[in-house]
Amino acid sequence: MKEKSRDSVERKLLPICFLCNLVPREGIASGFLFKGVFICGQCEHELINCNIDNQVKYKVAIEKIRKILFKKSPGKCSPGLKQ
């Protein structure tokens, strides 16, 4: 059986959610790419079930989504906004 080289193990890319800036435990399988930006399953769930009564969290989420939708170059979008 072929062993993985040390370099290939160390070069793993971990998805970082654009909205929460965290790496999901399940990796890329726990989320989706939207216009070249990764969104984890937890944030997807929160967006779908977003309660407009929490105005601060709602406004931050809307601003981040706008940033994704109206970005100029694919895959080059940084969150910028902190929750």
C-alpha positions in Angstrom: 0.0 0.0 0.0 1.3 3.4 -0.9 2.0 5.9 2.0 1.1 9.5 1.7 4.1 11.7 1.7 4.5 14.2 4.6 4.1 17.1 2.2 0.7 16.0 0.9 -0.6 15.5 4.5 0.7 19.0 5.5 -0.9 20.7 2.5 -4.5 19.9 3.3 -6.7 22.8 2.6 -9.4 23.4 5.2 -12.6 25.3 4.3 -13.1 28.4 6.4 -16.7 29.6 6.5 -17.1 33.2 5.1 -19.8 34.0 7.7 -18.4 32.6 11.0 -14.7 32.3 10.0 -14.5 28.8 11.5 -13.5 25.4 9.9 -16.4 22.9 10.2 -15.6 19.6 11.8 -16.8 17.7 8.8 -14.7 19.8 6.4 -15.9 20.7 3.0 -18.7 18.1 3.2 -20.4 20.3 5.8 -21.2 23.3 3.6 -21.3 24.6 0.1 -19.6 27.1 -2.2 -21.5 30.1 -3.3 -19.9 32.3 -5.9 -16.5 30.9 -4.9 -17.1 31.5 -1.1 -17.5 28.6 1.4 -20.5 28.7 3.8 -20.7 26.0 6.4 -23.8 24.0 7.2 -24.3 25.7 10.6 -24.4 29.2 9.1 -26.6 28.0 6.2 -29.0 26.6 8.9 -28.9 29.9 10.8 -29.5 32.0 7.6 -32.5 29.8 6.6 -34.0 30.1 10.1 -32.9 33.7 10.7 -35.0 35.6 13.2 -35.4 39.2 12.1 -35.9 40.1 15.8 -32.2 39.9 16.4 -31.4 43.0 14.3 -27.6 43.0 14.9 -27.0 39.5 13.8 -29.5 39.9 10.9 -27.8 43.1 9.6 -24.3 41.5 9.8 -25.5 38.5 7.9 -27.2 40.6 5.2 -24.0 42.7 4.8 -21.9 39.6 4.3 -24.3 38.2 1.8 -24.3 41.4 -0.1 -20.5 41.4 -0.2 -20.6 37.9 -1.7 -23.3 38.8 -4.3 -21.7 42.0 -5.5 -18.0 41.0 -5.4 -16.0 41.8 -8.5 -13.6 38.8 -8.8 -14.6 35.2 -8.1 -13.1 33.6 -5.0 -11.5 36.8 -3.8 -13.8 38.0 -1.1 -12.9 38.5 2.5 -15.5 38.6 5.3 -14.3 41.9 6.8 -17.3 42.1 9.1 -17.0 40.6 12.6 -19.9 39.1 14.4 
